[in-house]
Amino acid sequence: MQIGMMGLGRMGANMVRRLLRDGHECVVYDINSASVAGMVKDGAIGAASLEEFVAKLAKPRCAWLMLPAAITGRIVDQVAALMEPGDIIIDGGNSYYHDAVDQAAKLAVKGINFVDVGTSGGVWGLERGYCLMIGGPDEAVKHLDSVFATLAPGADADANPPKDAGTAPFGYLHCGPSGAGHFVKMVHNGIEYGVMAAYAEGMNILKSANAGKRQRTADAETSPLESPQYYQFDIDLPQVAEVWRHGSVIGSWLLDLTAGALKNDPTLAQFGGRVSDSGEGRWTLKAAIDTGVPAPVLSSALFDRFSSQGESQFADKLLSAMRYAFGGHVEKPKTGA
């Protein structure tokens, strides 16, 4: 099948390579001409402009956009202006699901189908495949099935899904009408925040398991550990992460990546600890608030990211100032790691 891909960043380029490898024809466009040239060398059909990109697509045209959420809406409008009824625009980025609902309604008036695809797999997707959460009109989604099947991981090697199991065991799912794909991916990323925070907090507790040893060389006033005899362990974090990967109930691909990171850099010296949030966690909490669903773990994980970005510094200073004001408490120096 032919598919157009606009946006040849880390995910878009690898998605094209995976599609080409399975025999699909790919027309590609990016504002970076070098990225287009690289894909042409891999067998794609290049386009030097948006107009050329759409012109090279066979009807019904199918254009997949892998772009930052901030510009996706504007580019969708530009692509739609060059399309005809029956054509399909696919948004595979991390766009807000509200935008997908509104965009689909706007394009439906013109007879153009809008399909939103929450795409998970990151830089590993070329070899592992991409988990795809899809929203859009039934016929448009069905038309793209061979593309989704190629991009998705496929069934696990030891699995034998029953015929009535649908596509989910293969790594892609039509979740509902336009907007549903991005909604499911939004919640997926909110959960990701919470799982990441749980691993990080647990490893941090293990890292402090030798606090009793440290207290012997520190000022007891600055490190008031009540029972130092219970914290005399020098835990090998990389090895703990590794053993958890084998048979543990908390095993996951995310744990695999965590174990790899700790093996390569046990003290994480190359990282500063500033954790960004790209929007999905905020949107997930907004949906939870709108629907009255409690989400304390996900909210805590999001707010922890804000704290890592320095947003808690003023509040922390004010807490210290208040303690000094009412009790004359002087700040204690930070203890060593």
Helices and strands as residue ranges (DSSP letters): E 2-6, H 10-21, E 25-29, H 33-41, E 45-46, H 50-55, E 62-65, H 69-80, E 88-91, H 97-108, E 113-120, G 122-124, H 125-128, E 131-135, H 138-143, H 145-151, G 163-165, G 168-170, E 172-176, H 180-207, H 211-215, G 228-230, H 237-244, H 253-264, H 280-291, H 296-306, I 307-311, H 313-327
